[in-house]
């Protein structure tokens, strides 16, 4: 079987690359060549930038026909359009990595199923563009350009990067927990979140390759432990052997007004419940949640510690100022309320 992965060295795609190579697939990856990862020597690499659309499309033309193309780095509608031009009639199957963020938030009911309403807000470009990509690729599928399989990961972690939090990323989050420093938590920390490990998610993608049952279908590959963000932060601390964190709850709307760029993900995503049904993926893709969240955190922290990456070097300047301002705000409110009583 001949397979192309556009990407191939990212968080999830590294797992896919390793699994397919182990299966003896004739595998080529196409990426910018800027990420160093440990992948089998049998994997062929084409270095290129898929956002240079004409160059990308021209590079695809001389290549042999693929049994499957997996696109892990298509984020914009223009990229999806370029993908269709490059792959129309050149592959039997196209597997597209989408996201569960394409759904309307908050969802009308939970868990969210694959046919639930998908109307992400334009204020969340990542989700809105992914939804447009899906529509473009579904149209190409209907026209017979290729058989389309869509996989929508939810929260995914793994060795290679840190853990998400209210401001999405940054090693400083783990360093603050390790040092017992306050952690900003959006809202009251009660919205539900779930995380799956990249190795489990990668296996689901690999099992979609060449699987005719998946043609024209969409799948979720979420975690199976629904936890609140309060439990999440406390669980991270426990997995690290750190003290129970001091969680500072700040209204999400206030974060939106004060640090809008940093707060984008908690405003558009994390403040809502993220619970998704994975019945279809379990049935058709053999998806299994084998690496529980606690074990995943320990593996990630060990990977980061081995490289001495857990520091506060990337902590944004606003973080401490926001904590101090919020404490002052609470004192002012308490003082005002006391004056009311008097």
Phi, psi and omega per residue, in radians:
X1 nan 2.410 -3.097
X2 -1.933 2.107 -3.028
X3 -2.270 2.456 3.029
X4 -2.048 2.309 2.997
X5 -1.955 2.128 3.007
X6 -1.533 1.927 -2.895
X7 2.014 -2.101 3.016
X8 1.696 -0.229 3.140
X9 -2.247 0.205 3.105
X10 -1.448 -2.945 -3.056
X11 -1.038 -1.053 -3.119
X12 -1.343 -0.707 -3.015
X13 -1.189 -0.422 3.042
X14 -1.088 -0.735 3.109
X15 -1.115 -0.732 3.121
X16 -1.078 -0.800 -3.139
X17 -0.996 -0.821 -3.109
X18 -1.120 -0.744 -3.100
X19 -1.150 -0.822 -3.109
X20 -1.166 -0.680 3.110
X21 -1.109 -0.700 3.118
X22 -1.105 -0.516 3.134
X23 -1.418 -0.031 3.104
X24 1.459 0.299 3.125
X25 -1.203 2.475 3.011
X26 -1.328 1.718 -2.900
X27 -2.008 2.306 3.032
X28 -2.165 2.438 3.053
X29 -2.073 2.523 -3.130
X30 -2.139 2.028 3.120
X31 -2.778 -3.114 -3.066
X32 -1.373 -0.134 3.098
X33 1.249 0.437 -3.082
X34 -1.781 -0.119 -3.108
X35 -1.964 2.136 3.126
X36 -1.616 2.068 3.090
X37 -2.387 2.834 -3.132
X38 -1.560 1.747 3.103
X39 -2.218 2.724 -3.087
X40 -1.025 2.559 -3.111
X41 -1.188 -0.292 3.134
X42 -1.253 -0.279 -3.102
X43 -1.342 2.206 3.100
X44 -1.522 2.506 -3.113
X45 -2.139 2.304 2.967
X46 -1.946 2.112 -3.127
X47 -1.553 2.164 3.129
X48 -3.049 2.836 -3.136
X49 -1.871 1.964 -3.078
X50 -1.184 -0.245 3.093
X51 -1.406 -0.154 2.920
X52 -1.531 1.472 -2.848
X53 -1.052 -0.823 -3.112
X54 -1.109 -0.772 3.139
X55 -1.085 -0.759 3.121
X56 -1.050 -0.854 -3.104
X57 -1.136 -0.674 3.113
X58 -1.145 -0.664 -3.137
X59 -1.147 -0.486 -3.110
X60 -1.354 -0.479 -3.000
X61 -1.068 -0.765 -3.092
X62 -1.306 -0.226 -3.068
X63 -1.285 2.664 3.094
X64 -1.156 2.857 3.096
X65 -1.090 2.396 3.117
X66 -1.747 2.543 3.007
X67 -1.294 -0.555 -3.141
X68 -2.702 2.446 2.990
X69 -2.081 2.275 3.102
X70 -1.957 2.097 3.121
X71 -1.850 1.945 -3.110
X72 -1.770 -0.119 -3.029
X73 -2.268 0.562 3.057
X74 -1.662 1.918 -3.048
X75 -2.041 -0.316 -3.042
X76 -2.121 2.677 3.123
X77 -1.028 -0.679 -3.133
X78 -1.155 -0.523 3.082
X79 -1.238 -0.669 3.095
X80 -1.137 -0.695 3.105
X81 -1.100 -0.724 3.095
X82 -1.129 -0.686 3.131
X83 -1.062 -0.753 3.120
X84 -1.092 -0.763 3.126
X85 -1.092 -0.685 -3.093
X86 -1.278 -0.570 -2.959
X87 -1.934 -0.091 3.129
X88 -1.020 2.075 3.135
X89 1.304 0.065 -3.102
X90 -1.872 -0.104 3.103
X91 -2.560 2.537 3.106
X92 -1.267 -0.663 -3.056
X93 -2.349 2.511 2.997
X94 -2.177 2.160 3.081
X95 -1.805 2.112 -3.077
X96 -1.904 2.220 3.061
X97 -1.488 1.847 3.109
X98 -1.777 -2.463 -3.107
X99 -2.839 2.614 3.057
X100 -1.248 -0.094 3.098
X101 -1.266 -0.122 3.130
X102 -1.259 -0.212 -3.113
X103 -1.376 2.690 3.034
X104 -1.088 2.366 3.110
X105 -2.160 2.322 -0.063
X106 -1.273 2.682 3.139
X107 -1.257 2.631 3.124
X108 -1.180 -0.441 3.086
X109 -2.777 2.867 -3.103
X110 -2.285 2.643 -0.069
X111 -1.227 2.761 -3.138
X112 -1.374 2.316 3.094
X113 -1.798 2.866 -3.050
X114 -1.073 -0.398 -3.119
X115 -1.712 0.195 3.121
X116 -1.215 2.848 -3.082
X117 -1.018 2.354 3.134
X118 -2.136 1.733 -3.136
X119 -2.564 1.170 -3.115
X120 -1.167 2.639 -3.122
X121 -1.268 2.543 3.085
X122 -1.159 -0.329 3.092
X123 -1.247 -0.122 3.075
X124 -2.083 1.402 -3.006
X125 -0.972 -0.657 -3.129
X126 -0.968 -0.859 -3.106
X127 -1.240 -0.764 -3.107
X128 -1.086 -0.713 3.133
X129 -1.219 -0.687 3.098
X130 -1.074 -0.686 3.116
X131 -1.115 -0.698 3.102
X132 -1.162 -0.663 3.089
X133 -1.038 -0.778 3.127
X134 -0.988 -0.815 -3.102
X135 -1.092 -0.720 3.137
X136 -1.107 -0.785 -3.110
X137 -1.254 -0.598 3.079
X138 -1.152 -0.622 3.080
X139 -1.132 -0.744 3.117
X140 -1.118 -0.666 3.078
X141 -1.059 -0.795 -3.132
X142 -1.109 -0.518 3.132
X143 -1.442 -0.097 3.120
X144 1.521 0.278 3.138
X145 -1.144 -0.630 3.119
X146 -3.015 2.900 3.037
X147 -1.529 2.182 -3.041
X148 -1.771 2.334 2.966
X149 -2.141 2.195 3.124
X150 -1.904 2.276 3.051
X151 -2.105 2.236 -3.106
X152 -1.950 1.633 3.038
X153 -1.150 2.696 2.988
X154 -1.833 -2.518 3.090
X155 -1.061 2.181 -3.121
X156 -2.296 2.316 3.088
X157 -2.228 3.087 -3.134
X158 2.822 2.929 3.109
X159 -1.041 2.296 -3.115
X160 2.257 -0.319 3.056
X161 -2.745 3.042 -3.111
X162 -1.431 -2.841 -3.107
X163 -1.851 2.623 3.109
X164 -1.314 2.802 3.050
X165 -2.731 -2.918 -3.034
X166 -0.998 -0.545 3.109
X167 -1.807 0.406 3.024
X168 1.294 -1.039 -3.023
X169 -2.409 3.122 3.107
X170 2.102 2.244 3.124
X171 -1.178 -0.381 -3.116
X172 -1.034 -0.511 3.122
X173 -1.025 -0.840 -3.140
X174 -1.188 -0.648 3.130
X175 -1.160 -0.687 3.114
X176 -1.115 -0.728 3.113
X177 -1.113 -0.777 -3.134
X178 -1.074 -0.621 -3.098
X179 -1.573 0.040 3.109
X180 1.284 0.436 -3.129
X181 -1.562 2.735 -3.121
X182 -1.051 2.533 3.134
X183 -2.075 2.166 3.085
X184 -1.255 2.265 -3.138
X185 -2.192 2.236 -3.102
X186 -1.199 2.432 3.122
X187 1.049 -2.476 3.108
X188 -1.719 0.131 3.071
X189 1.282 0.319 -3.043
X190 -1.761 -0.113 3.100
X191 -1.185 2.659 -3.025
X192 -1.642 2.439 -3.121
X193 -2.330 2.656 3.055
X194 -2.476 2.600 -3.053
X195 -2.326 2.415 3.012
X196 -2.103 2.635 -3.124
X197 -1.445 2.544 -3.051
X198 -1.054 -0.482 3.141
X199 -1.206 -0.656 3.075
X200 -1.186 -0.764 3.140
X201 -1.142 -0.734 -3.139
X202 -1.052 -0.654 3.126
X203 -1.135 -0.664 3.105
X204 -1.087 -0.768 3.089
X205 -1.060 -0.811 -3.112
X206 -1.074 -0.636 -3.120
X207 -1.306 -0.227 3.065
X208 -1.398 -0.390 -3.051
X209 -1.120 2.110 3.106
X210 1.242 0.227 -3.100
X211 -1.692 1.790 -3.043
X212 -1.116 -0.370 3.110
X213 -1.075 -0.483 -3.054
X214 -1.524 -0.140 -3.056
X215 -1.113 2.207 3.134
X216 1.392 0.177 -3.073
X217 -2.046 2.893 -3.135
X218 -2.230 2.533 -3.045
X219 -2.416 2.569 2.956
X220 -1.715 2.545 3.013
X221 -2.329 1.171 -3.054
X222 -1.580 3.006 2.957
X223 -1.283 2.868 -3.092
X224 -2.026 0.239 3.056
X225 -2.008 1.884 3.121
X226 -1.505 2.017 -3.109
X227 -2.271 2.631 3.044
X228 -1.345 2.867 3.108
X229 -1.160 -0.535 3.037
X230 -1.067 -0.808 3.111
X231 -1.133 -0.606 3.126
X232 -1.048 -0.930 -3.123
X233 -1.085 -0.732 3.125
X234 -1.141 -0.630 3.114
X235 -1.186 -0.660 3.086
X236 -1.077 -0.800 3.132
X237 -1.051 -0.766 -3.136
X238 -1.103 -0.765 -3.139
X239 -1.117 -0.513 -3.136
X240 -1.517 -0.144 -3.048
X241 1.266 0.466 -3.111
X242 -1.716 2.857 3.094
X243 -1.140 2.760 3.094
X244 -1.007 2.227 -3.020
X245 -1.271 2.598 3.001
X246 -1.518 1.933 -3.088
X247 -1.642 2.186 3.134
X248 -1.840 1.890 -3.075
X249 -1.535 2.098 3.131
X250 -2.121 2.307 -3.122
X251 -0.913 2.354 -3.108
X252 -1.042 -0.670 -3.139
X253 -1.120 -0.605 3.092
X254 -1.192 -0.683 3.074
X255 -1.088 -0.682 3.123
X256 -1.056 -0.700 -3.090
X257 -1.373 -0.542 -3.034
X258 -1.614 -0.712 3.140
X259 -2.323 1.160 -2.981
X260 -1.011 -0.720 -3.103
X261 -1.196 -0.809 -3.123
X262 -1.160 -0.564 -3.046
X263 -1.571 0.078 -3.040
X264 -0.903 -0.791 -3.026
X265 -1.304 -0.595 3.099
X266 -1.293 -0.533 3.109
X267 -1.232 -0.806 -3.014
X268 -1.580 -0.317 -3.025
X269 -2.314 -1.121 -2.907
X270 -1.139 -0.418 -3.130
X271 -1.273 -0.221 3.130
X272 -1.796 2.748 3.079
X273 -1.192 2.376 3.119
X274 -2.075 1.429 -3.109
X275 -2.216 2.120 -3.002
X276 -2.269 2.501 3.117
X277 -1.379 2.339 -3.123
X278 -2.063 0.363 -3.096
X279 -0.982 -0.794 -3.088
X280 -1.117 -0.738 3.140
X281 -1.171 -0.637 3.093
X282 -1.117 -0.676 -3.078
X283 -1.327 -0.854 -2.996
X284 -1.639 -0.490 -3.045
X285 -1.915 -0.029 -3.092
X286 1.121 0.459 -3.108
X287 -1.148 2.292 3.091
X288 -2.401 2.475 3.115
X289 -1.632 1.620 -3.012
X290 -1.799 -0.376 -3.124
X291 -1.915 1.786 -3.074
X292 -1.186 2.854 -2.976
X293 -1.071 -0.753 -3.128
X294 -1.058 -0.788 3.122
X295 -1.109 -0.666 3.122
X296 -1.098 -0.742 3.127
X297 -1.067 -0.777 -3.133
X298 -1.067 -0.707 3.140
X299 -1.148 -0.726 -3.130
X300 -1.145 -0.804 -3.128
X301 -1.092 -0.718 3.121
X302 -1.097 -0.696 3.127
X303 -1.121 -0.771 -3.134
X304 -1.192 -0.721 3.136
X305 -1.104 -0.651 3.139
X306 -1.083 -0.380 -3.125
X307 -1.932 0.117 3.108
X308 0.927 0.795 -3.075
X309 -1.704 -0.178 -3.098
X310 -1.491 1.674 -3.141
X311 -2.411 3.066 3.044
X312 -1.807 0.309 -3.097
X313 -1.064 -0.500 -3.091
X314 -1.737 0.220 -3.122
X315 -1.217 2.226 -3.129
X316 -1.190 2.530 -3.099
X317 -1.023 -0.489 -3.065
X318 -1.260 -0.322 -2.944
X319 -1.035 -0.965 -3.120
X320 -1.179 -0.643 3.130
X321 -1.117 -0.674 3.130
X322 -1.170 -0.705 3.095
X323 -1.063 -0.800 -3.129
X324 -1.155 -0.719 -3.137
X325 -1.126 -0.675 -3.140
X326 -1.174 -0.713 3.107
X327 -1.099 -0.715 3.113
X328 -1.151 -0.682 3.114
X329 -1.066 -0.764 3.132
X330 -1.098 -0.719 3.124
X331 -1.110 -0.720 -3.140
X332 -1.123 -0.728 3.133
X333 -1.131 -0.794 -3.139
X334 -1.071 -0.700 3.134
X335 -1.150 -0.715 3.140
X336 -1.130 -0.702 3.137
X337 -1.131 -0.703 3.122
X338 -1.096 -0.648 3.129
X339 -1.183 -0.566 3.069
X340 -1.046 -0.757 -3.084
X341 -1.169 -0.515 -3.125
X342 -1.448 nan nan
